[in-house]
Amino acid sequence: MFGLGTQELLIILALVMIVFGAGKLPQVGSAMGKGIRNFKAGIADASDEVDKLEES
C-alpha cells in the first residue's frame, strides 16, 4: 500500500489523532470517503464520455 509499512501508518494515524482529535476523526473519515467516492464517480463519467466520443 504505497510502500508504507506498519510503523509509518501508525505514525500517520497518531499525527491525525493529534491534529483532528478523536472526536472529529469519524467526520474526517466520512468526508474523505465521500470525496473519494465523488472522485471515482467523476472519473467514471469522464470515461463514459470518452467512450461515447470514440463510438461516434
mmCIF file as Biopython writes it, N, C-alpha, C and O atoms, coordinates in Angstrom:
data_model
#
loop_
_atom_site.group_PDB
_atom_site.id
_atom_site.type_symbol
_atom_site.label_atom_id
_atom_site.label_alt_id
_atom_site.label_comp_id
_atom_site.label_asym_id
_atom_site.label_entity_id
_atom_site.label_seq_id
_atom_site.pdbx_PDB_ins_code
_atom_site.Cartn_x
_atom_site.Cartn_y
_atom_site.Cartn_z
_atom_site.occupancy
_atom_site.B_iso_or_equiv
_atom_site.auth_seq_id
_atom_site.auth_asym_id
_atom_site.pdbx_PDB_model_num
ATOM 1   N N  . MET A ? 1  ? 0.845   -1.184 0.000   1.0 0.0 1  A 1 
ATOM 2   C CA . MET A ? 1  ? 0.000   0.000  0.000   1.0 0.0 1  A 1 
ATOM 3   C C  . MET A ? 1  ? 0.880   1.234  0.000   1.0 0.0 1  A 1 
ATOM 4   O O  . MET A ? 1  ? 1.242   1.729  1.068   1.0 0.0 1  A 1 
ATOM 5   N N  . PHE A ? 2  ? 1.228   1.735  -1.151  1.0 0.0 2  A 1 
ATOM 6   C CA . PHE A ? 2  ? 2.033   2.933  -1.328  1.0 0.0 2  A 1 
ATOM 7   C C  . PHE A ? 2  ? 3.409   2.811  -0.688  1.0 0.0 2  A 1 
ATOM 8   O O  . PHE A ? 2  ? 4.041   3.830  -0.413  1.0 0.0 2  A 1 
ATOM 9   N N  . GLY A ? 3  ? 3.889   1.602  -0.443  1.0 0.0 3  A 1 
ATOM 10  C CA . GLY A ? 3  ? 5.198   1.408  0.148   1.0 0.0 3  A 1 
ATOM 11  C C  . GLY A ? 3  ? 5.277   1.815  1.608   1.0 0.0 3  A 1 
ATOM 12  O O  . GLY A ? 3  ? 6.372   2.036  2.125   1.0 0.0 3  A 1 
ATOM 13  N N  . LEU A ? 4  ? 4.140   1.917  2.283   1.0 0.0 4  A 1 
ATOM 14  C CA . LEU A ? 4  ? 4.133   2.298  3.690   1.0 0.0 4  A 1 
ATOM 15  C C  . LEU A ? 4  ? 4.059   1.041  4.552   1.0 0.0 4  A 1 
ATOM 16  O O  . LEU A ? 4  ? 3.260   0.138  4.305   1.0 0.0 4  A 1 
ATOM 17  N N  . GLY A ? 5  ? 4.910   1.013  5.564   1.0 0.0 5  A 1 
ATOM 18  C CA . GLY A ? 5  ? 4.899   -0.104 6.493   1.0 0.0 5  A 1 
ATOM 19  C C  . GLY A ? 5  ? 3.994   0.179  7.673   1.0 0.0 5  A 1 
ATOM 20  O O  . GLY A ? 5  ? 3.365   1.234  7.752   1.0 0.0 5  A 1 
ATOM 21  N N  . THR A ? 6  ? 3.936   -0.760 8.573   1.0 0.0 6  A 1 
ATOM 22  C CA . THR A ? 6  ? 3.083   -0.637 9.753   1.0 0.0 6  A 1 
ATOM 23  C C  . THR A ? 6  ? 3.491   0.551  10.613  1.0 0.0 6  A 1 
ATOM 24  O O  . THR A ? 6  ? 2.636   1.294  11.096  1.0 0.0 6  A 1 
ATOM 25  N N  . GLN A ? 7  ? 4.792   0.730  10.805  1.0 0.0 7  A 1 
ATOM 26  C CA . GLN A ? 7  ? 5.250   1.836  11.647  1.0 0.0 7  A 1 
ATOM 27  C C  . GLN A ? 7  ? 4.869   3.190  11.057  1.0 0.0 7  A 1 
ATOM 28  O O  . GLN A ? 7  ? 4.448   4.091  11.781  1.0 0.0 7  A 1 
ATOM 29  N N  . GLU A ? 8  ? 5.017   3.329  9.752   1.0 0.0 8  A 1 
ATOM 30  C CA . GLU A ? 8  ? 4.662   4.596  9.111   1.0 0.0 8  A 1 
ATOM 31  C C  . GLU A ? 8  ? 3.173   4.879  9.249   1.0 0.0 8  A 1 
ATOM 32  O O  . GLU A ? 8  ? 2.776   6.012  9.519   1.0 0.0 8  A 1 
ATOM 33  N N  . LEU A ? 9  ? 2.348   3.849  9.063   1.0 0.0 9  A 1 
ATOM 34  C CA . LEU A ? 9  ? 0.902   4.030  9.193   1.0 0.0 9  A 1 
ATOM 35  C C  . LEU A ? 9  ? 0.512   4.416  10.614  1.0 0.0 9  A 1 
ATOM 36  O O  . LEU A ? 9  ? -0.377  5.245  10.808  1.0 0.0 9  A 1 
ATOM 37  N N  . LEU A ? 10 ? 1.165   3.827  11.606  1.0 0.0 10 A 1 
ATOM 38  C CA . LEU A ? 10 ? 0.877   4.178  12.997  1.0 0.0 10 A 1 
ATOM 39  C C  . LEU A ? 10 ? 1.274   5.622  13.294  1.0 0.0 10 A 1 
ATOM 40  O O  . LEU A ? 10 ? 0.569   6.326  14.017  1.0 0.0 10 A 1 
ATOM 41  N N  . ILE A ? 11 ? 2.399   6.059  12.739  1.0 0.0 11 A 1 
ATOM 42  C CA . ILE A ? 11 ? 2.829   7.441  12.938  1.0 0.0 11 A 1 
ATOM 43  C C  . ILE A ? 11 ? 1.833   8.401  12.298  1.0 0.0 11 A 1 
ATOM 44  O O  . ILE A ? 11 ? 1.473   9.414  12.896  1.0 0.0 11 A 1 
ATOM 45  N N  . ILE A ? 12 ? 1.390   8.085  11.088  1.0 0.0 12 A 1 
ATOM 46  C CA . ILE A ? 12 ? 0.409   8.931  10.399  1.0 0.0 12 A 1 
ATOM 47  C C  . ILE A ? 12 ? -0.896  8.970  11.198  1.0 0.0 12 A 1 
ATOM 48  O O  . ILE A ? 12 ? -1.488  10.037 11.362  1.0 0.0 12 A 1 
ATOM 49  N N  . LEU A ? 13 ? -1.342  7.830  11.690  1.0 0.0 13 A 1 
ATOM 50  C CA . LEU A ? 13 ? -2.564  7.784  12.488  1.0 0.0 13 A 1 
ATOM 51  C C  . LEU A ? 13 ? -2.424  8.618  13.751  1.0 0.0 13 A 1 
ATOM 52  O O  . LEU A ? 13 ? -3.357  9.326  14.127  1.0 0.0 13 A 1 
ATOM 53  N N  . ALA A ? 14 ? -1.270  8.545  14.413  1.0 0.0 14 A 1 
ATOM 54  C CA . ALA A ? 14 ? -1.036  9.338  15.623  1.0 0.0 14 A 1 
ATOM 55  C C  . ALA A ? 14 ? -1.068  10.832 15.299  1.0 0.0 14 A 1 
ATOM 56  O O  . ALA A ? 14 ? -1.640  11.615 16.057  1.0 0.0 14 A 1 
ATOM 57  N N  . LEU A ? 15 ? -0.464  11.229 14.192  1.0 0.0 15 A 1 
ATOM 58  C CA . LEU A ? 15 ? -0.476  12.645 13.802  1.0 0.0 15 A 1 
ATOM 59  C C  . LEU A ? 15 ? -1.894  13.124 13.486  1.0 0.0 15 A 1 
ATOM 60  O O  . LEU A ? 15 ? -2.270  14.239 13.845  1.0 0.0 15 A 1 
ATOM 61  N N  . VAL A ? 16 ? -2.669  12.287 12.821  1.0 0.0 16 A 1 
ATOM 62  C CA . VAL A ? 16 ? -4.057  12.653 12.510  1.0 0.0 16 A 1 
ATOM 63  C C  . VAL A ? 16 ? -4.852  12.812 13.797  1.0 0.0 16 A 1 
ATOM 64  O O  . VAL A ? 16 ? -5.657  13.734 13.930  1.0 0.0 16 A 1 
ATOM 65  N N  . MET A ? 17 ? -4.622  11.907 14.746  1.0 0.0 17 A 1 
ATOM 66  C CA . MET A ? 17 ? -5.323  11.999 16.034  1.0 0.0 17 A 1 
ATOM 67  C C  . MET A ? 17 ? -4.946  13.283 16.767  1.0 0.0 17 A 1 
ATOM 68  O O  . MET A ? 17 ? -5.804  13.909 17.390  1.0 0.0 17 A 1 
ATOM 69  N N  . ILE A ? 18 ? -3.685  13.683 16.704  1.0 0.0 18 A 1 
ATOM 70  C CA . ILE A ? 18 ? -3.240  14.905 17.369  1.0 0.0 18 A 1 
ATOM 71  C C  . ILE A ? 18 ? -3.857  16.130 16.697  1.0 0.0 18 A 1 
ATOM 72  O O  . ILE A ? 18 ? -4.333  17.040 17.376  1.0 0.0 18 A 1 
ATOM 73  N N  . VAL A ? 19 ? -3.848  16.152 15.375  1.0 0.0 19 A 1 
ATOM 74  C CA . VAL A ? 19 ? -4.325  17.329 14.637  1.0 0.0 19 A 1 
ATOM 75  C C  . VAL A ? 19 ? -5.838  17.477 14.750  1.0 0.0 19 A 1 
ATOM 76  O O  . VAL A ? 19 ? -6.327  18.568 15.046  1.0 0.0 19 A 1 
ATOM 77  N N  . PHE A ? 20 ? -6.585  16.404 14.521  1.0 0.0 20 A 1 
ATOM 78  C CA . PHE A ? 20 ? -8.041  16.497 14.467  1.0 0.0 20 A 1 
ATOM 79  C C  . PHE A ? 20 ? -8.723  16.114 15.768  1.0 0.0 20 A 1 
ATOM 80  O O  . PHE A ? 20 ? -9.852  16.536 16.016  1.0 0.0 20 A 1 
ATOM 81  N N  . GLY A ? 21 ? -8.073  15.338 16.590  1.0 0.0 21 A 1 
ATOM 82  C CA . GLY A ? 21 ? -8.696  14.871 17.825  1.0 0.0 21 A 1 
ATOM 83  C C  . GLY A ? 21 ? -9.575  13.666 17.568  1.0 0.0 21 A 1 
ATOM 84  O O  . GLY A ? 21 ? -10.036 13.437 16.450  1.0 0.0 21 A 1 
ATOM 85  N N  . ALA A ? 22 ? -9.798  12.901 18.620  1.0 0.0 22 A 1 
ATOM 86  C CA . ALA A ? 22 ? -10.568 11.663 18.475  1.0 0.0 22 A 1 
ATOM 87  C C  . ALA A ? 22 ? -12.032 11.944 18.140  1.0 0.0 22 A 1 
ATOM 88  O O  . ALA A ? 22 ? -12.672 11.140 17.463  1.0 0.0 22 A 1 
ATOM 89  N N  . GLY A ? 23 ? -12.566 13.065 18.601  1.0 0.0 23 A 1 
ATOM 90  C CA . GLY A ? 23 ? -13.972 13.379 18.360  1.0 0.0 23 A 1 
ATOM 91  C C  . GLY A ? 23 ? -14.281 13.686 16.910  1.0 0.0 23 A 1 
ATOM 92  O O  . GLY A ? 23 ? -15.359 13.347 16.422  1.0 0.0 23 A 1 
ATOM 93  N N  . LYS A ? 24 ? -13.359 14.317 16.217  1.0 0.0 24 A 1 
ATOM 94  C CA . LYS A ? 24 ? -13.596 14.697 14.817  1.0 0.0 24 A 1 
ATOM 95  C C  . LYS A ? 24 ? -13.149 13.629 13.836  1.0 0.0 24 A 1 
ATOM 96  O O  . LYS A ? 24 ? -13.437 13.739 12.644  1.0 0.0 24 A 1 
ATOM 97  N N  . LEU A ? 25 ? -12.459 12.607 14.295  1.0 0.0 25 A 1 
ATOM 98  C CA . LEU A ? 25 ? -11.927 11.589 13.400  1.0 0.0 25 A 1 
ATOM 99  C C  . LEU A ? 25 ? -13.007 10.919 12.551  1.0 0.0 25 A 1 
ATOM 100 O O  . LEU A ? 25 ? -12.779 10.732 11.356  1.0 0.0 25 A 1 
ATOM 101 N N  . PRO A ? 26 ? -14.177 10.542 13.098  1.0 0.0 26 A 1 
ATOM 102 C CA . PRO A ? 26 ? -15.219 9.952  12.238  1.0 0.0 26 A 1 
ATOM 103 C C  . PRO A ? 26 ? -15.710 10.911 11.155  1.0 0.0 26 A 1 
ATOM 104 O O  . PRO A ? 26 ? -16.003 10.487 10.037  1.0 0.0 26 A 1 
ATOM 105 N N  . GLN A ? 27 ? -15.799 12.198 11.481  1.0 0.0 27 A 1 
ATOM 106 C CA . GLN A ? 27 ? -16.233 13.183 10.490  1.0 0.0 27 A 1 
ATOM 107 C C  . GLN A ? 27 ? -15.202 13.326 9.379   1.0 0.0 27 A 1 
ATOM 108 O O  . GLN A ? 27 ? -15.551 13.422 8.203   1.0 0.0 27 A 1 
ATOM 109 N N  . VAL A ? 28 ? -13.939 13.340 9.762   1.0 0.0 28 A 1 
ATOM 110 C CA . VAL A ? 28 ? -12.860 13.453 8.771   1.0 0.0 28 A 1 
ATOM 111 C C  . VAL A ? 28 ? -12.868 12.226 7.862   1.0 0.0 28 A 1 
ATOM 112 O O  . VAL A ? 28 ? -12.751 12.357 6.644   1.0 0.0 28 A 1 
ATOM 113 N N  . GLY A ? 29 ? -13.004 11.045 8.442   1.0 0.0 29 A 1 
ATOM 114 C CA . GLY A ? 29 ? -13.052 9.818  7.649   1.0 0.0 29 A 1 
ATOM 115 C C  . GLY A ? 29 ? -14.233 9.788  6.701   1.0 0.0 29 A 1 
ATOM 116 O O  . GLY A ? 29 ? -14.110 9.362  5.552   1.0 0.0 29 A 1 
ATOM 117 N N  . SER A ? 30 ? -15.377 10.242 7.186   1.0 0.0 30 A 1 
ATOM 118 C CA . SER A ? 30 ? -16.570 10.284 6.352   1.0 0.0 30 A 1 
ATOM 119 C C  . SER A ? 30 ? -16.394 11.253 5.191   1.0 0.0 30 A 1 
ATOM 120 O O  . SER A ? 30 ? -16.760 10.945 4.057   1.0 0.0 30 A 1 
ATOM 121 N N  . ALA A ? 31 ? -15.838 12.414 5.473   1.0 0.0 31 A 1 
ATOM 122 C CA . ALA A ? 31 ? -15.617 13.412 4.422   1.0 0.0 31 A 1 
ATOM 123 C C  . ALA A ? 31 ? -14.628 12.895 3.383   1.0 0.0 31 A 1 
ATOM 124 O O  . ALA A ? 31 ? -14.810 13.104 2.183   1.0 0.0 31 A 1 
ATOM 125 N N  . MET A ? 32 ? -13.582 12.221 3.849   1.0 0.0 32 A 1 
ATOM 126 C CA . MET A ? 32 ? -12.611 11.660 2.899   1.0 0.0 32 A 1 
ATOM 127 C C  . MET A ? 32 ? -13.255 10.581 2.047   1.0 0.0 32 A 1 
ATOM 128 O O  . MET A ? 32 ? -13.000 10.510 0.845   1.0 0.0 32 A 1 
ATOM 129 N N  . GLY A ? 33 ? -14.087 9.738  2.652   1.0 0.0 33 A 1 
ATOM 130 C CA . GLY A ? 33 ? -14.779 8.695  1.902   1.0 0.0 33 A 1 
ATOM 131 C C  . GLY A ? 33 ? -15.693 9.269  0.835   1.0 0.0 33 A 1 
ATOM 132 O O  . GLY A ? 33 ? -15.733 8.776  -0.293  1.0 0.0 33 A 1 
ATOM 133 N N  . LYS A ? 34 ? -16.433 10.321 1.198   1.0 0.0 34 A 1 
ATOM 134 C CA . LYS A ? 34 ? -17.319 10.973 0.227   1.0 0.0 34 A 1 
ATOM 135 C C  . LYS A ? 34 ? -16.517 11.599 -0.899  1.0 0.0 34 A 1 
ATOM 136 O O  . LYS A ? 34 ? -16.915 11.535 -2.062  1.0 0.0 34 A 1 
ATOM 137 N N  . GLY A ? 35 ? -15.392 12.202 -0.557  1.0 0.0 35 A 1 
ATOM 138 C CA . GLY A ? 35 ? -14.546 12.809 -1.573  1.0 0.0 35 A 1 
ATOM 139 C C  . GLY A ? 35 ? -13.999 11.780 -2.546  1.0 0.0 35 A 1 
ATOM 140 O O  . GLY A ? 35 ? -13.980 12.012 -3.755  1.0 0.0 35 A 1 
ATOM 141 N N  . ILE A ? 36 ? -13.557 10.656 -2.029  1.0 0.0 36 A 1 
ATOM 142 C CA . ILE A ? 36 ? -13.033 9.591  -2.883  1.0 0.0 36 A 1 
ATOM 143 C C  . ILE A ? 36 ? -14.143 9.027  -3.769  1.0 0.0 36 A 1 
ATOM 144 O O  . ILE A ? 36 ? -13.928 8.754  -4.950  1.0 0.0 36 A 1 
ATOM 145 N N  . ARG A ? 37 ? -15.342 8.854  -3.181  1.0 0.0 37 A 1 
ATOM 146 C CA . ARG A ? 37 ? -16.480 8.348  -3.946  1.0 0.0 37 A 1 
ATOM 147 C C  . ARG A ? 37 ? -16.831 9.303  -5.087  1.0 0.0 37 A 1 
ATOM 148 O O  . ARG A ? 37 ? -17.071 8.865  -6.212  1.0 0.0 37 A 1 
ATOM 149 N N  . ASN A ? 38 ? -16.859 10.603 -4.799  1.0 0.0 38 A 1 
ATOM 150 C CA . ASN A ? 38 ? -17.171 11.591 -5.835  1.0 0.0 38 A 1 
ATOM 151 C C  . ASN A ? 38 ? -16.094 11.616 -6.920  1.0 0.0 38 A 1 
ATOM 152 O O  . ASN A ? 38 ? -16.399 11.762 -8.104  1.0 0.0 38 A 1 
ATOM 153 N N  . PHE A ? 39 ? -14.838 11.472 -6.508  1.0 0.0 39 A 1 
ATOM 154 C CA . PHE A ? 39 ? -13.745 11.448 -7.471  1.0 0.0 39 A 1 
ATOM 155 C C  . PHE A ? 39 ? -13.884 10.254 -8.410  1.0 0.0 39 A 1 
ATOM 156 O O  . PHE A ? 39 ? -13.733 10.394 -9.623  1.0 0.0 39 A 1 
ATOM 157 N N  . LYS A ? 40 ? -14.173 9.073  -7.847  1.0 0.0 40 A 1 
ATOM 158 C CA . LYS A ? 40 ? -14.341 7.876  -8.668  1.0 0.0 40 A 1 
ATOM 159 C C  . LYS A ? 40 ? -15.528 8.023  -9.613  1.0 0.0 40 A 1 
ATOM 160 O O  . LYS A ? 40 ? -15.464 7.591  -10.764 1.0 0.0 40 A 1 
ATOM 161 N N  . ALA A ? 41 ? -16.609 8.630  -9.132  1.0 0.0 41 A 1 
ATOM 162 C CA . ALA A ? 41 ? -17.780 8.838  -9.994  1.0 0.0 41 A 1 
ATOM 163 C C  . ALA A ? 41 ? -17.444 9.793  -11.131 1.0 0.0 41 A 1 
ATOM 164 O O  . ALA A ? 41 ? -17.878 9.588  -12.264 1.0 0.0 41 A 1 
ATOM 165 N N  . GLY A ? 42 ? -16.679 10.827 -10.836 1.0 0.0 42 A 1 
ATOM 166 C CA . GLY A ? 42 ? -16.269 11.764 -11.872 1.0 0.0 42 A 1 
ATOM 167 C C  . GLY A ? 42 ? -15.389 11.109 -12.918 1.0 0.0 42 A 1 
ATOM 168 O O  . GLY A ? 42 ? -15.533 11.375 -14.112 1.0 0.0 42 A 1 
ATOM 169 N N  . ILE A ? 43 ? -14.481 10.258 -12.478 1.0 0.0 43 A 1 
ATOM 170 C CA . ILE A ? 43 ? -13.604 9.540  -13.410 1.0 0.0 43 A 1 
ATOM 171 C C  . ILE A ? 43 ? -14.434 8.602  -14.279 1.0 0.0 43 A 1 
ATOM 172 O O  . ILE A ? 43 ? -14.192 8.494  -15.481 1.0 0.0 43 A 1 
ATOM 173 N N  . ALA A ? 44 ? -15.407 7.925  -13.681 1.0 0.0 44 A 1 
ATOM 174 C CA . ALA A ? 44 ? -16.265 7.014  -14.445 1.0 0.0 44 A 1 
ATOM 175 C C  . ALA A ? 44 ? -17.081 7.788  -15.475 1.0 0.0 44 A 1 
ATOM 176 O O  . ALA A ? 44 ? -17.233 7.338  -16.610 1.0 0.0 44 A 1 
ATOM 177 N N  . ASP A ? 45 ? -17.609 8.949  -15.087 1.0 0.0 45 A 1 
ATOM 178 C CA . ASP A ? 45 ? -18.373 9.773  -16.025 1.0 0.0 45 A 1 
ATOM 179 C C  . ASP A ? 45 ? -17.494 10.242 -17.187 1.0 0.0 45 A 1 
ATOM 180 O O  . ASP A ? 45 ? -17.915 10.214 -18.343 1.0 0.0 45 A 1 
ATOM 181 N N  . ALA A ? 46 ? -16.286 10.667 -16.874 1.0 0.0 46 A 1 
ATOM 182 C CA . ALA A ? 46 ? -15.371 11.121 -17.918 1.0 0.0 46 A 1 
ATOM 183 C C  . ALA A ? 46 ? -15.019 9.967  -18.848 1.0 0.0 46 A 1 
ATOM 184 O O  . ALA A ? 46 ? -14.926 10.154 -20.061 1.0 0.0 46 A 1 
ATOM 185 N N  . SER A ? 47 ? -14.826 8.795  -18.296 1.0 0.0 47 A 1 
ATOM 186 C CA . SER A ? 47 ? -14.519 7.623  -19.106 1.0 0.0 47 A 1 
ATOM 187 C C  . SER A ? 47 ? -15.687 7.276  -20.025 1.0 0.0 47 A 1 
ATOM 188 O O  . SER A ? 47 ? -15.486 6.919  -21.186 1.0 0.0 47 A 1 
ATOM 189 N N  . ASP A ? 48 ? -16.908 7.381  -19.501 1.0 0.0 48 A 1 
ATOM 190 C CA . ASP A ? 48 ? -18.092 7.129  -20.322 1.0 0.0 48 A 1 
ATOM 191 C C  . ASP A ? 48 ? -18.193 8.127  -21.466 1.0 0.0 48 A 1 
ATOM 192 O O  . ASP A ? 48 ? -18.537 7.754  -22.588 1.0 0.0 48 A 1 
ATOM 193 N N  . GLU A ? 49 ? -17.897 9.382  -21.193 1.0 0.0 49 A 1 
ATOM 194 C CA . GLU A ? 49 ? -17.948 10.415 -22.229 1.0 0.0 49 A 1 
ATOM 195 C C  . GLU A ? 49 ? -16.909 10.140 -23.312 1.0 0.0 49 A 1 
ATOM 196 O O  . GLU A ? 49 ? -17.190 10.314 -24.498 1.0 0.0 49 A 1 
ATOM 197 N N  . VAL A ? 50 ? -15.732 9.718  -22.921 1.0 0.0 50 A 1 
ATOM 198 C CA . VAL A ? 50 ? -14.679 9.391  -23.899 1.0 0.0 50 A 1 
ATOM 199 C C  . VAL A ? 50 ? -15.113 8.218  -24.740 1.0 0.0 50 A 1 
ATOM 200 O O  . VAL A ? 50 ? -14.909 8.215  -25.953 1.0 0.0 50 A 1 
ATOM 201 N N  . ASP A ? 51 ? -15.715 7.212  -24.111 1.0 0.0 51 A 1 
ATOM 202 C CA . ASP A ? 51 ? -16.193 6.044  -24.861 1.0 0.0 51 A 1 
ATOM 203 C C  . ASP A ? 51 ? -17.263 6.440  -25.865 1.0 0.0 51 A 1 
ATOM 204 O O  . ASP A ? 51 ? -17.269 5.936  -26.988 1.0 0.0 51 A 1 
ATOM 205 N N  . LYS A ? 52 ? -18.170 7.336  -25.481 1.0 0.0 52 A 1 
ATOM 206 C CA . LYS A ? 52 ? -19.226 7.802  -26.390 1.0 0.0 52 A 1 
ATOM 207 C C  . LYS A ? 52 ? -18.616 8.543  -27.577 1.0 0.0 52 A 1 
ATOM 208 O O  . LYS A ? 52 ? -19.042 8.364  -28.718 1.0 0.0 52 A 1 
ATOM 209 N N  . LEU A ? 53 ? -17.615 9.375  -27.295 1.0 0.0 53 A 1 
ATOM 210 C CA . LEU A ? 53 ? -16.971 10.124 -28.372 1.0 0.0 53 A 1 
ATOM 211 C C  . LEU A ? 53 ? -16.229 9.203  -29.330 1.0 0.0 53 A 1 
ATOM 212 O O  . LEU A ? 53 ? -16.197 9.457  -30.534 1.0 0.0 53 A 1 
ATOM 213 N N  . GLU A ? 54 ? -15.636 8.141  -28.810 1.0 0.0 54 A 1 
ATOM 214 C CA . GLU A ? 54 ? -14.901 7.210  -29.660 1.0 0.0 54 A 1 
ATOM 215 C C  . GLU A ? 54 ? -15.851 6.410  -30.529 1.0 0.0 54 A 1 
ATOM 216 O O  . GLU A ? 54 ? -15.487 6.028  -31.641 1.0 0.0 54 A 1 
ATOM 217 N N  . GLU A ? 55 ? -17.067 6.144  -30.049 1.0 0.0 55 A 1 
ATOM 218 C CA . GLU A ? 55 ? -18.048 5.385  -30.813 1.0 0.0 55 A 1 
ATOM 219 C C  . GLU A ? 55 ? -18.607 6.213  -31.969 1.0 0.0 55 A 1 
ATOM 220 O O  . GLU A ? 55 ? -19.005 5.655  -32.992 1.0 0.0 55 A 1 
ATOM 221 N N  . SER A ? 56 ? -18.641 7.500  -31.823 1.0 0.0 56 A 1 
ATOM 222 C CA . SER A ? 56 ? -19.236 8.374  -32.851 1.0 0.0 56 A 1 
ATOM 223 C C  . SER A ? 56 ? -18.375 8.509  -34.068 1.0 0.0 56 A 1 
ATOM 224 O O  . SER A ? 56 ? -18.744 9.209  -35.011 1.0 0.0 56 A 1 
#
